[in-house]
């Protein structure tokens, strides 16, 4: 998050993680702020991928998108694909043109 703020100092940045202090109340307030368009950049854990509607979100980026493929689970590819589909699906939900960017170490992997 510090690097993002350093590169985009004028942007309104929110970090979403259940590990941060403030608990459920803080998380709920931040989710509401994002839904209202009060954040330019959202940095989050897998929490962002599940069940949220961010109508103004038009770009989703995933760093180390293929990390889940290396855990030895026989269903790792399926689970990674599901998670990436969910998180990139946060962008463009209201019909706006959107983009999903994935950083990967295995660009030829079928996922």
C-alpha positions, 0 to 999 in steps of 0.5 A, spaced: 500 500 500 505 504 501 508 504 494 501 505 491 500 511 495 508 513 493 506 513 486 499 516 486 499 521 492 493 525 489 489 518 489 484 516 495 486 509 497 483 504 501 486 498 504 481 492 505 483 487 509 480 483 515 487 483 518 487 491 520 485 494 526 477 496 527 474 490 525 467 489 522 465 496 523 471 499 519 470 494 514 463 496 513 464 503 513 470 502 507 465 498 503 460 503 503 465 508 501 468 504 495 461 503 493 459 510 493 465 512 489 469 515 495 476 511 493 480 511 487 484 505 488 482 499 493 487 494 495 485 488 498 485 481 500 481 475 497 476 479 501 474 483 495 473 478 491 467 475 494 460 478 494 461 486 493 458 490 488 462 496 487 459 500 481 464 505 480 470 500 479 472 499 472 479 496 473 482 490 477 489 488 478 491 482 481 499 481 483 501 474 483 495 471 480 498 464 479 500 464 487 495 459 488 497 454 483 503 452 487 500 449 493 500 442 491 492 441 491 489 437 486 484 442 485 489 448 485 487 450 478 480 450 479 480 454 485 485 459 482 480 460 476 474 461 480 478 466 485 480 470 479 473 470 475 470 473 482 475 478 483 475 481 476 468 480 476 468 486 481 469 491 475 464 493 470 458 491 473 454 497 471 456 496 464 462 501 464 468 499 460 472 495 464 479 491 465 482 486 469 490 485 469 493 479 472 501 479 474 503 472 473 509 468 473 506 462 468 503 466 462 502 460 458 498 456 464 491 454 461 488 458 467 
